[in-house]
C-alpha cells in the first residue's frame, strides 16, 4: 500500500471512529434524559425537594457551552453573514410560529400550550452541533448559529413568549429576561473568557463537557417531571404528539428556508437542525419557574425527542450522500 493510500485509510478510520462516538453521544443522551424523567416520576416527592437546583444546573450547562466557544466562531458572522442571519431569523420565526399553530391545531390545554410556545421561543439546542456534524452539515455555521441565538435569548425568548403565550397564562417577561441573562448569557460569556485565559486546561476538559451537560439536563428533567408526576399519564400522549409535530415541522421548514434562500446542501442541513432542535432544557427550567410544572412537560419531552429525531435526520442525510456517490461511480 502506498503512503497516500495508507494516509487515506487512516483518515477514513479516524472519521469512522468520530462518527461512531458522535452517534453514541446523540443516542445515549436521550436515554440518560429519559432515565432522569423516570427517576423524577418514581421518586417525585424526594426529587422535587431539589427544585432550587434548576437555575444553577442550567447555568452549569450553559457554562459548559461557553467553554466550547472561540472568538473565531463569532468571526464567521462577518465572513459569511447570509447563512447565519437566515438561520437565526428562522430559529426565532419558524419555531415560535409552528408552536402557536400546533397549539391551535391540537387544541392544547392552556398550560401545555404555553409550554410548547416557550420551547419554540428558546434558542438553539446544545446538541445541534453534533447532529449537524453527523448529518454532514456545515459545523462551523452550526456553532455560530447556536451561539448567536443563545446570546439573543435574554431579549427574544421572553419577548416572544410574552407575546405568543401571554394569552394562555399570566407571565412576568421582565423576570424571565433577568433569569435568562443570569443562567444563559453570563455563564456562556464566563465560559468563553475561561477558554481564552486557560486554553490548555479547557482543551483537556472538552471531551467530557457534553456528558456533564447532559447529566445536568437529565437532573433538570427529573425535577420538572417530579413537579407534575400526577398529571403525566393524563397529559403524556398529548404532549408527545405536540412535541413530535413541532420538532418535525421545524426540521422540514428549516431545510426549506435554506433551500429557498439558495444555501448549499450542507448549510440547508445545518439550518434544518438548528431550527428543529431547541434548548429545551432551558425551556423546561423556565416553564417550571415562571409557568407551572405541567407547562414544563413539553420542554422535558422535547429534550428526549429531538436527539432521537436528529439522529434519524442525520442517518437519512448520509443515505442521500451514499446514493449520490453510487450514481457517480456507476
PyMOL commands that set and color helices and strands:
alter all, ss='L'
color gray80, all
select helices_A, chain A and resi 3-42+44-50+53-67+71-79+81-105+110-121+128-134+139-165+173-197+199-226+229-260+265-276+280-290+297-329
alter helices_A, ss='H'
color red, helices_A
deselect
rebuild
show_as cartoon
